[in-house]
Amino acid sequence: MSDDFRAMTEFYASRGGRVAARLLRRQLGELWPDLARLNVLGLGHAQPFLSLWQDDARICIAAETRALADTQALASATCIVDEQGLPFPDLSFDRILLCHALETAVSAPRLLRMVWQVLKDDGRVILMVPNRRGLWAHRESTPFGQGAPWSRGQIDRLLAQSLFRVERNAGALWMPPVDLRPVLRLGRLAERTGARMAPQLPGVLLVEAVKDVYAALPTAKRARRRVLVQAV
C-alpha cells in the first residue's frame, strides 16, 4: 500500500471494510460503552471508530500519525501529529485509542511513552493491533497487513515496559479477510464461532490498559516540545 492514508480510507469505504469496521466498533463499544463528558483521543487512523463516542464525549480528537501533505487526510482528521512528540499538554485525555499506529510506528516504545504523558493518571488506553497468528496480518491488501503484527505476549511486555498495566484482552475479526458477499453476511456468526472455537486466532487484538503510576521511574531530561493550547 504505497499511500497509507488513501489505501486505508478506500478499504474502510469498501464493502468488506465496512463490515470489518462494524465488527470492530461492536467490540470497542463493549469495552468502552459510555465515554460521556470524557476527553477522547484517537491515534493512528481511528476515524472509522470514533463515531462511537464523538456525540457524548467532551472532546473527541482524531490525530492522524502520518505526515502527509494530503488534503483528504487534513479533511478527515482533526489534526496530523508527529508520533515522536504529541502536541498535547500532559494529562489531557481520559481515553486513548491507538488504531493503525503501533504496528507502523518508528518506535513503539517511544510512541507509548508519549501516550503515557498525555493520558490522565486514571485514564485508559486501547491498543488495536493485527494478531501475528491471525489471517488478517497476512493480507497486505488490508490495513491490518501493513507493518509489524503482534502477539499478546509481545503487547503485554511492551505495555509493562512502558509503565502500563493490562486490564482486559479481547479480539475481533475471526471472519476471513475476503470481500465475498456470502462470507460478509456471516460476519457476526463467524465472530461468535471463532471466539468460542479459536480464541487465540482473531485477526485483531484489542488490549485495554491503565497507567501504572506507581511503576514510574525518574527519566532523563526530556527535550522541550510544542504544545497546543486552547485560546481563551
C-alpha positions in Angstrom: 0.0 0.0 0.0 2.1 2.9 -1.3 -0.2 5.6 0.1 -1.1 4.5 3.6 -3.9 7.1 4.2 -5.5 6.8 0.9 -5.4 3.0 1.0 -7.0 2.9 4.5 -9.8 5.2 3.5 -10.5 3.2 0.4 -10.5 0.0 2.5 -13.0 1.3 5.0 -15.2 2.6 2.2 -15.3 -0.9 0.6 -18.0 -3.5 1.4 -15.5 -5.7 3.3 -14.0 -2.7 5.1 -17.5 -1.5 6.3 -18.2 -5.0 7.7 -14.8 -5.1 9.5 -15.3 -1.6 10.9 -18.8 -2.6 12.2 -17.5 -5.7 13.9 -14.6 -3.8 15.5 -16.9 -1.0 16.7 -19.1 -3.5 18.3 -16.2 -4.9 20.3 -15.0 -1.4 21.2 -18.4 -0.5 22.3 -18.5 -3.4 24.7 -15.1 -2.3 26.2 -16.0 1.4 26.4 -19.8 1.7 26.4 -20.1 5.2 27.8 -17.5 8.0 27.4 -19.9 10.8 28.2 -18.1 14.0 29.3 -14.6 12.5 28.8 -11.7 13.7 26.7 -11.0 11.1 23.9 -8.1 10.8 21.5 -7.8 8.5 18.6 -4.2 8.0 17.3 -3.1 6.5 14.0 -6.2 6.1 11.8 -9.0 6.0 14.3 -11.7 7.9 12.3 -13.8 4.8 11.5 -14.3 4.1 15.2 -14.6 7.5 17.0 -18.2 7.8 15.9 -19.0 5.6 18.8 -18.2 8.4 21.3 -18.0 11.7 19.5 -21.5 12.8 20.2 -21.2 12.3 24.0 -17.5 12.9 24.7 -16.4 16.4 25.9 -13.6 16.3 23.4 -13.0 13.7 20.6 -9.9 14.2 18.5 -8.8 12.1 15.6 -5.0 12.5 15.3 -3.5 11.1 12.1 0.1 10.0 12.7 1.1 10.0 9.0 2.8 13.3 8.0 1.1 13.6 4.6 0.6 16.7 2.6 -2.8 15.3 1.6 -6.0 17.5 1.7 -8.1 14.3 2.2 -6.1 13.5 5.4 -6.5 17.0 6.6 -10.2 17.0 6.0 -10.8 13.6 7.7 -8.6 14.1 10.8 -8.8 16.7 13.5 -5.0 17.1 13.2 -1.9 15.4 11.9 0.7 14.8 14.5 4.3 13.6 14.9 4.2 10.3 16.8 7.6 11.1 18.4 6.2 14.2 20.1 2.4 14.6 20.6 1.4 18.3 20.6 -0.9 18.0 23.6 -0.5 19.0 27.3 0.4 16.3 29.8 -2.6 14.6 31.4 -5.0 15.8 28.8 -7.1 12.7 27.9 -9.3 10.2 29.8 -9.3 7.6 26.9 -6.9 7.0 24.0 -7.5 4.6 21.2 -4.5 3.5 19.1 -5.5 2.1 15.8 -3.2 1.5 12.8 -0.5 3.2 14.9 1.6 0.8 16.8 2.4 -1.7 14.0 3.8 1.1 11.8 5.4 3.3 14.4 9.0 4.3 14.0 9.5 3.4 17.7 6.6 1.6 19.5 8.1 2.2 23.0 8.6 5.9 22.2 5.0 6.2 21.0 3.6 4.6 24.2 5.7 6.9 26.3 4.2 9.9 24.5 0.7 8.3 25.1 1.6 7.8 28.8 2.4 11.5 29.2 -0.8 12.9 27.7 -3.1 10.3 29.4 -4.6 11.2 32.7 -3.5 9.2 35.8 -6.8 7.4 35.9 -7.0 7.2 32.1 -7.3 4.1 29.9 -5.9 3.1 26.6 -6.9 0.5 24.0 -4.4 -0.9 21.6 -5.9 -2.3 18.4 -3.2 -4.3 16.6 -3.1 -7.1 14.0 -2.7 -10.5 15.6 0.5 -12.3 14.4 -1.3 -15.6 14.4 -4.4 -14.3 12.6 -5.3 -14.3 8.9 -5.6 -10.5 8.6 -1.9 -9.9 9.3 -1.1 -11.8 6.2 -3.4 -10.0 3.8 -1.5 -7.0 2.5 -4.5 -5.6 0.7 -5.9 -4.5 4.1 -4.5 -2.0 6.7 -4.0 -4.9 9.1 -1.5 -6.5 6.7 0.8 -3.5 7.0 3.7 -3.1 9.4 4.6 -5.5 12.2 1.9 -7.7 13.7 1.9 -8.5 17.4 1.2 -11.4 19.8 -0.5 -11.0 23.1 2.8 -11.7 24.9 4.6 -9.1 23.0 1.9 -6.5 23.7 1.9 -7.3 27.4 5.7 -7.0 27.6 5.7 -3.7 25.7 2.9 -2.2 27.9 4.7 -3.3 31.1 8.0 -1.7 29.8 6.0 1.5 29.0 4.5 1.7 32.5 1.0 0.4 31.7 -0.9 -2.4 33.3 -3.1 -4.7 31.2 -6.7 -4.7 32.4 -8.6 -6.7 29.6 -7.9 -8.6 26.4 -10.4 -9.0 23.6 -10.3 -9.9 19.9 -12.2 -9.3 16.7 -12.2 -10.3 13.0 -12.3 -14.1 13.1 -14.1 -13.6 9.8 -11.6 -14.3 6.9 -10.3 -11.2 5.1 -12.3 -11.7 1.8 -14.8 -9.4 0.1 -17.3 -12.1 -0.8 -20.9 -11.3 0.0 -21.9 -14.7 1.4 -18.9 -14.5 3.9 -19.6 -11.0 4.9 -23.2 -11.8 5.6 -22.0 -14.4 8.2 -19.7 -11.8 9.9 -21.4 -11.8 13.3 -21.8 -15.6 13.3 -18.1 -16.0 12.3 -17.2 -13.8 15.3 -19.2 -15.8 17.8 -18.0 -19.1 16.4 -14.4 -18.0 16.2 -14.3 -16.6 19.7 -15.6 -19.9 21.0 -13.7 -22.4 18.9 -10.4 -20.5 18.2 -9.9 -17.8 20.9 -6.2 -17.4 20.0 -6.8 -16.6 16.4 -8.7 -13.3 16.0 -7.5 -11.1 13.2 -7.1 -8.2 15.5 -6.1 -7.9 19.2 -7.8 -5.4 21.4 -5.8 -4.7 24.7 -7.1 -2.3 27.3 -4.5 -1.0 29.8 -4.2 1.7 32.5 -1.3 3.8 33.6 0.8 2.1 36.2 1.7 5.4 38.0 3.5 3.6 40.9 5.9 2.0 38.5 7.0 5.3 37.0 10.7 6.0 37.5 12.6 9.3 37.0 13.7 9.7 33.4 16.4 11.7 31.7 15.7 15.3 30.9 13.3 15.5 28.0 13.6 17.8 25.1 11.1 20.6 25.0 8.1 20.0 22.7 5.5 22.3 21.2 2.1 22.0 22.9 -1.3 23.1 21.5 -3.1 25.4 23.9 -6.7 26.3 23.5 -7.2 30.1 23.1 -9.3 31.8 25.8 
